[in-house]
């Protein structure tokens, strides 16, 4: 799943350092919370989830990779 995430975000900094599922979940959590964006222009958690799911669906990942990654995003989004 880590490799699928790297394929989805090839130019995103920090993806190469992800070594475990826990680190991947932490990166997704940061992404969904839009923590790297200025507070005044942050998008809602639901907007970020929708954008990520759309990117996954439109990617060149295999169907299995798309399903696994989408499920992980949804699981993490439901935690908060």
C-alpha positions in Angstrom: 0.0 0.0 0.0 2.9 2.3 0.7 4.1 1.8 -2.9 0.6 2.6 -4.2 0.7 5.9 -2.2 4.1 6.8 -3.7 2.8 6.1 -7.2 -0.3 8.3 -6.4 1.9 11.2 -5.2 5.2 10.8 -7.1 6.5 14.4 -6.5 5.3 14.9 -2.9 8.1 15.4 -0.5 8.4 12.9 2.3 6.8 9.9 0.5 10.2 8.3 0.1 10.7 8.2 3.9 7.5 6.3 4.6 8.6 2.9 6.0 5.5 1.6 7.7 1.7 1.5 7.6 1.7 3.7 10.7 3.8 6.4 9.0 1.5 6.2 5.9 -1.6 6.6 8.1 0.1 9.6 9.7 0.8 11.2 6.3 -2.8 10.6 5.2 -4.1 12.1 8.5 -1.9 15.3 7.9 -3.3 15.5 4.3 -6.9 15.1 5.4 -6.5 17.8 8.1 -4.9 20.0 5.5 -2.1 20.8 8.0 0.4 22.0 5.5 -1.9 24.7 4.2 -2.3 28.2 5.7 -5.3 28.1 8.1 -7.3 30.7 6.1 -7.3 28.6 2.9 -7.7 25.2 4.4 -10.3 22.9 2.9 -12.6 20.8 5.0 -11.8 17.2 5.9 -14.6 16.0 3.6 -13.4 18.1 0.7 -9.9 16.7 1.1 -11.2 13.2 1.3 -13.3 13.7 -1.8 -10.3 15.1 -3.7 -8.1 12.2 -2.6 -10.7 9.6 -3.6 -11.2 11.3 -7.0 -7.4 11.3 -7.6 -7.2 7.6 -6.6 -10.1 6.7 -9.0 -8.5 8.6 -11.9 -5.0 7.2 -11.2 -3.1 4.4 -13.1 -3.1 2.3 -10.0 -4.4 -1.3 -10.3 -8.0 -1.8 -9.2 -6.8 -3.6 -6.1 -4.4 -0.8 -5.2 -7.2 1.8 -5.8 -9.6 -0.1 -3.5 -7.1 -0.6 -0.7 -5.9 3.0 -0.7 -9.5 4.3 -0.9 -10.5 2.1 2.0 -7.5 3.3 4.0 -8.4 7.0 3.4 -12.0 6.4 4.4 -11.0 4.5 7.5 -8.7 7.4 8.6 -11.3 10.0 7.7 -13.8 8.2 9.9 -11.5 8.3 12.9 -12.2 12.0 13.6 
